[in-house]
Amino acid sequence: MGPTAADRSVVTDPAVTADLRVVVLAGGLSYERDVSLRSGRRVLDALRAVGVEAELRDADVALLPALAADPPDAVVIALHGATGEDGSLRGVLDLCDVPYVGCDARASRLAWDKPSAKAVLREAGIPTPDWVALPHDRFSELGAVAVLDRIVDRLGLPLMVKPTQGGSGLGAAVVRDAAALPAAMVGCFAYDSTALVERYVPGMDVAVSVVDLGDGPRALPAVEIVPRNGVYDYAARYTAGRTTWHTPARLDPTVADTVAEVALAAHTALGLRDLSRVDLIVDPAGQPHVLEVNVSPGMTETSLLPLAVQAAGLDFGRVIGSLVARAAARRR
């Protein structure tokens, strides 16, 4: 279904944002630095295209003095990984009284830690695959073989192994044979000290972006993800030709409505604000299962939120401009 006139009307008119000065934060020191820089540049170009004065900055030692000397009207956080998503930078921006697009520090910390977020979702009645979180120290102390045997007995096969904190598919692997589980755990521990092992749910990979342009959070059209090698890993996300996307996702309309409702429920349960991206699996019965929720979604040319914005018939620059205007109004 295409956007209605009401859908378009909530996007802020460029005149409203013309007098705003915005800092786009990108880069950082996480494994996702390169992706973050690509996201930041795209956000920068989109804001400038709709007349917003914007500059790109890294999250380094020069940032806070610059913010103190000349505070912007708002900040867009295009940092991925811990720097942009664990809540710490947002807490510092709060101390500086600099408003930013996105959820506050508390909600960001919660969404960043996948086991904690999954526990909140489960308590709210939102389906998410069964899981166990295993720190590297416990893995070693209790004996790797014994622990992995119990995991397979409890969760079955196949399994999904991924870092409890992180994104872009780094350190993630699908395990279809118990013999491959130790190597998957080692690969995961290279990116995080704790591994999340969850029951693998077969089905359609979809991502639902949620934005609030002034009339409450709304789910944009779901993006269906079809990686060429069957796994949506780092290479599949950011290498041209490795993945095919369908927007809107090829879902029965009733199932599509359910997927949107579940994504909105996850966004709300985690206390998020402005925007998020909810990653789900839709099983063969049409039941969506929330895998994780990202509070600083990618904004690159192959990222899912911009694809969803386009599918909704909205202009990417004006959507970001609307979010910036809302953030700036919070301080005013």
C-alpha positions as CSV (number, residue, x, y, z in Angstrom):
1,M,0.0,0.0,0.0
2,G,1.4,3.4,-0.9
3,P,1.6,6.4,1.4
4,T,-1.5,8.5,1.9
5,A,-1.6,12.3,2.0
6,A,-1.6,12.0,5.8
7,D,1.5,9.9,5.7
8,R,3.3,12.6,3.7
9,S,2.0,15.5,5.8
10,V,3.8,14.5,9.0
11,V,7.2,15.0,7.3
12,T,8.4,18.4,8.4
13,D,8.4,21.1,5.7
14,P,12.0,22.1,4.8
15,A,11.3,25.6,6.0
16,V,11.0,24.4,9.6
17,T,14.5,22.9,9.5
18,A,16.3,25.6,7.5
19,D,17.6,27.5,10.5
20,L,18.9,24.4,12.4
21,R,22.5,23.5,12.7
22,V,23.2,19.8,13.0
23,V,26.3,17.7,13.9
24,V,26.3,14.2,12.4
25,L,28.5,11.9,14.5
26,A,30.1,9.0,12.6
27,G,33.2,6.9,12.8
28,G,34.2,5.8,16.3
29,L,36.5,3.0,17.2
30,S,34.3,0.0,16.9
31,Y,34.6,-2.8,14.3
32,E,31.8,-1.0,12.4
33,R,33.8,2.3,11.9
34,D,33.8,2.0,8.1
35,V,30.1,1.4,7.9
36,S,29.4,4.2,10.3
37,L,31.4,6.7,8.2
38,R,29.3,5.6,5.2
39,S,26.1,6.1,7.1
40,G,27.3,9.5,8.4
41,R,28.1,10.8,4.9
42,R,24.8,9.7,3.6
43,V,22.9,11.4,6.4
44,L,25.0,14.5,5.9
45,D,24.3,14.7,2.2
46,A,20.6,14.1,2.8
47,L,20.3,16.9,5.4
48,R,22.2,19.3,3.1
49,A,19.9,18.4,0.2
50,V,16.9,19.7,2.2
51,G,18.7,22.9,3.3
52,V,19.9,21.9,6.8
53,E,23.3,23.2,7.8
54,A,25.1,20.0,8.9
55,E,28.7,18.9,9.6
56,L,30.3,15.5,10.1
57,R,32.3,14.9,13.3
58,D,34.0,11.9,14.8
59,A,33.5,10.9,18.4
60,D,37.0,11.8,19.5
61,V,38.8,14.1,22.0
62,A,37.9,17.1,20.0
63,L,34.1,16.5,20.1
64,L,33.2,17.8,23.6
65,P,35.2,21.0,23.4
66,A,33.6,21.7,20.0
67,L,30.1,21.0,21.4
68,A,30.7,23.3,24.3
69,A,32.2,26.1,22.2
70,D,29.4,26.1,19.7
71,P,26.5,23.8,20.6
72,P,24.5,22.5,17.7
73,D,20.7,22.5,17.7
74,A,20.8,18.7,17.5
75,V,23.0,15.7,16.9
76,V,22.4,12.8,14.6
77,I,24.2,9.7,15.9
78,A,25.3,7.6,12.9
79,L,27.8,5.7,15.1
80,H,27.4,1.9,15.1
81,G,28.7,-0.5,17.6
82,A,29.2,0.3,21.3
83,T,30.0,4.0,20.7
84,G,26.7,4.8,19.2
85,E,24.5,2.1,20.8
86,D,25.5,1.3,24.4
87,G,24.1,4.5,25.8
88,S,27.3,6.0,27.0
89,L,27.7,8.7,24.4
90,R,24.0,9.6,24.8
91,G,24.6,10.0,28.5
92,V,27.5,12.4,27.8
93,L,25.3,14.4,25.3
94,D,22.7,14.6,28.1
95,L,25.3,16.0,30.4
96,C,26.2,18.6,27.8
97,D,22.5,19.5,27.2
98,V,22.9,18.7,23.5
99,P,19.7,17.0,22.1
100,Y,20.1,14.1,19.8
101,V,17.9,12.0,17.5
102,G,17.0,8.6,19.0
103,C,16.3,7.0,22.3
104,D,17.8,8.1,25.6
105,A,20.8,6.4,27.3
106,R,18.7,4.0,29.4
107,A,16.7,2.6,26.5
108,S,19.9,2.4,24.4
109,R,21.7,0.4,27.0
110,L,18.8,-2.0,27.2
111,A,18.5,-2.6,23.4
112,W,22.2,-2.9,23.0
113,D,22.5,-5.9,25.3
114,K,20.6,-8.6,23.4
115,P,19.9,-11.0,26.3
116,S,18.4,-8.1,28.4
117,A,16.4,-6.9,25.5
118,K,15.1,-10.4,24.7
119,A,14.1,-10.8,28.4
120,V,12.0,-7.6,28.2
121,L,10.4,-8.7,25.0
122,R,9.5,-12.1,26.4
123,E,8.0,-10.5,29.5
124,A,5.9,-8.3,27.2
125,G,4.6,-11.4,25.4
126,I,6.6,-10.6,22.2
127,P,7.9,-13.7,20.6
128,T,11.7,-14.1,20.4
129,P,13.7,-17.4,20.0
130,D,14.8,-19.3,23.1
131,W,18.3,-18.4,24.1
132,V,21.2,-18.7,26.5
133,A,23.9,-16.1,27.1
134,L,27.3,-17.5,27.9
135,P,30.3,-15.4,29.1
136,H,33.7,-16.7,27.9
137,D,34.8,-17.1,31.5
138,R,31.9,-19.5,32.4
139,F,32.5,-21.3,29.1
140,S,36.1,-22.0,30.1
141,E,35.4,-22.7,33.8
142,L,32.6,-25.2,33.3
143,G,34.2,-27.0,30.5
144,A,33.5,-26.2,26.9
145,V,32.4,-29.7,25.8
146,A,29.9,-30.2,28.7
147,V,28.4,-26.7,28.3
148,L,28.0,-27.1,24.5
149,D,26.4,-30.5,25.0
150,R,23.8,-29.1,27.3
151,I,23.1,-26.2,24.9
152,V,22.4,-28.6,22.1
153,D,20.3,-30.8,24.3
154,R,18.2,-27.8,25.5
155,L,17.9,-25.7,22.3
156,G,18.4,-28.3,19.6
157,L,19.9,-27.7,16.2
158,P,20.3,-25.6,14.2
159,L,21.5,-22.7,16.4
160,M,22.4,-19.1,15.9
161,V,25.5,-17.9,17.6
162,K,26.3,-14.1,17.8
163,P,27.8,-11.6,20.2
164,T,25.5,-10.3,22.9
165,Q,26.6,-6.8,22.0
166,G,27.3,-5.7,18.5
167,G,25.9,-5.5,15.0
168,S,26.5,-5.8,11.2
169,G,26.6,-9.6,11.5
170,L,30.1,-9.6,12.9
171,G,30.9,-12.7,14.8
172,A,27.6,-14.4,14.0
173,A,27.2,-17.9,12.6
174,V,24.5,-20.5,11.9
175,V,25.4,-23.8,13.4
176,R,23.7,-26.8,11.8
177,D,26.0,-29.5,13.1
178,A,27.1,-29.9,16.8
179,A,30.7,-30.4,15.6
180,A,30.7,-26.8,14.3
181,L,29.6,-25.2,17.5
182,P,33.0,-24.8,19.2
183,A,34.4,-22.9,16.2
184,A,31.4,-20.7,16.1
185,M,31.8,-19.9,19.8
186,V,35.5,-19.0,19.3
187,G,34.6,-16.8,16.3
188,C,31.9,-15.0,18.4
189,F,34.3,-14.5,21.4
190,A,36.6,-12.6,19.0
191,Y,34.1,-9.8,19.0
192,D,32.5,-10.0,22.5
193,S,33.2,-11.6,25.8
194,T,29.7,-13.1,25.9
195,A,28.0,-15.2,23.3
196,L,24.3,-15.4,22.7
197,V,23.2,-18.8,21.5
198,E,19.6,-19.0,20.4
199,R,17.4,-21.5,18.7
200,Y,17.5,-20.9,14.9
201,V,14.1,-20.2,13.4
202,P,13.8,-21.0,9.7
203,G,11.8,-18.6,7.6
204,M,11.9,-15.2,6.0
205,D,14.4,-12.5,7.2
206,V,12.6,-9.2,7.5
207,A,13.5,-5.8,9.0
208,V,10.9,-3.3,10.0
209,S,12.0,0.3,10.5
210,V,10.0,2.3,13.0
211,V,9.9,6.1,12.9
212,D,8.0,8.8,14.8
213,L,7.6,11.9,12.6
214,G,5.3,13.6,15.1
215,D,2.2,11.5,15.2
216,G,3.5,8.6,17.1
217,P,5.7,5.6,16.1
218,R,4.8,4.0,12.8
219,A,6.1,0.9,11.0
220,L,7.5,1.5,7.6
221,P,7.1,-1.2,4.9
222,A,9.0,-4.4,5.9
223,V,12.2,-5.2,4.0
224,E,12.7,-8.8,3.0
225,I,16.3,-9.9,3.1
226,V,17.5,-12.7,0.8
227,P,21.3,-13.2,1.2
228,R,22.9,-15.2,-1.6
229,N,24.7,-17.6,0.7
230,G,21.7,-17.9,3.1
231,V,23.3,-16.0,6.0
232,Y,23.0,-12.2,6.4
233,D,26.6,-11.7,7.6
234,Y,28.8,-8.6,7.3
235,A,29.8,-9.4,3.7
236,A,26.1,-9.9,2.7
237,R,25.1,-6.6,4.2
238,Y,27.8,-4.4,2.7
239,T,29.0,-6.0,-0.5
240,A,27.1,-5.3,-3.7
241,G,25.5,-8.3,-5.2
242,R,25.6,-10.5,-2.1
243,T,22.0,-9.8,-1.1
244,T,18.6,-9.2,-2.7
245,W,16.1,-7.0,-0.9
246,H,12.3,-6.9,-1.5
247,T,10.4,-3.9,-0.3
248,P,7.7,-4.3,0.7
249,A,8.4,-7.9,1.8
250,R,6.6,-10.6,-0.1
251,L,4.2,-11.3,2.8
252,D,0.5,-12.1,2.9
253,P,-1.2,-8.8,3.9
254,T,-2.5,-10.2,7.1
255,V,1.0,-11.5,8.1
256,A,2.5,-8.1,7.0
257,D,0.1,-6.4,9.4
258,T,1.1,-8.7,12.2
259,V,4.8,-8.2,11.6
260,A,4.3,-4.4,11.8
261,E,2.3,-4.7,15.0
262,V,5.1,-6.9,16.6
263,A,7.8,-4.4,15.5
264,L,5.9,-1.5,17.0
265,A,5.3,-3.5,20.2
266,A,9.0,-4.2,20.5
267,H,9.9,-0.6,19.9
268,T,7.5,0.4,22.6
269,A,8.4,-2.3,25.1
270,L,12.1,-1.2,25.0
271,G,11.2,2.4,25.6
272,L,12.6,3.6,22.3
273,R,12.1,7.0,20.6
274,D,12.3,8.6,17.2
275,L,13.6,5.6,15.2
276,S,14.6,2.0,15.4
277,R,15.0,-1.1,13.2
278,V,13.5,-4.3,14.4
279,D,15.0,-7.5,12.9
280,L,12.6,-10.5,12.7
281,I,12.2,-14.0,11.3
282,V,8.8,-14.9,9.9
283,D,8.4,-18.6,10.2
284,P,6.5,-20.8,7.7
285,A,3.3,-20.5,9.7
286,G,3.4,-16.7,9.4
287,Q,4.5,-16.1,13.0
288,P,7.1,-13.3,13.5
289,H,9.9,-13.7,16.0
290,V,12.0,-10.7,17.1
291,L,15.7,-11.3,16.9
292,E,17.0,-7.9,17.9
293,V,16.3,-4.2,17.9
294,N,18.8,-1.6,16.6
295,V,18.7,2.0,17.9
296,S,21.2,3.3,15.5
297,P,20.3,1.7,12.2
298,G,22.6,1.8,9.2
299,M,22.1,4.6,6.7
300,T,24.3,3.4,3.8
301,E,23.3,2.7,0.2
302,T,22.5,-0.9,1.1
303,S,21.0,-0.2,4.6
304,L,17.4,-1.2,5.4
305,L,15.9,1.9,6.9
306,P,16.6,4.1,3.8
307,L,15.1,1.3,1.6
308,A,12.0,1.3,3.8
309,V,11.7,5.1,3.7
310,Q,11.8,5.0,-0.1
311,A,9.2,2.2,-0.2
312,A,6.9,4.4,2.0
313,G,7.1,7.1,-0.6
314,L,8.9,9.5,1.7
315,D,12.0,11.5,1.1
316,F,15.0,10.4,3.2
317,G,16.4,13.9,3.8
318,R,13.0,15.2,4.9
319,V,12.5,12.3,7.2
320,I,15.9,12.8,8.9
321,G,15.1,16.5,9.0
322,S,11.8,15.9,10.8
323,L,13.6,13.7,13.4
324,V,16.2,16.5,13.8
325,A,13.5,19.1,14.3
326,R,11.8,16.9,17.0
327,A,15.2,16.4,18.8
328,A,15.9,20.2,18.7
329,A,12.4,20.9,20.1
330,R,13.1,18.7,23.1
331,R,15.7,21.2,24.4
332,R,13.7,24.2,23.4
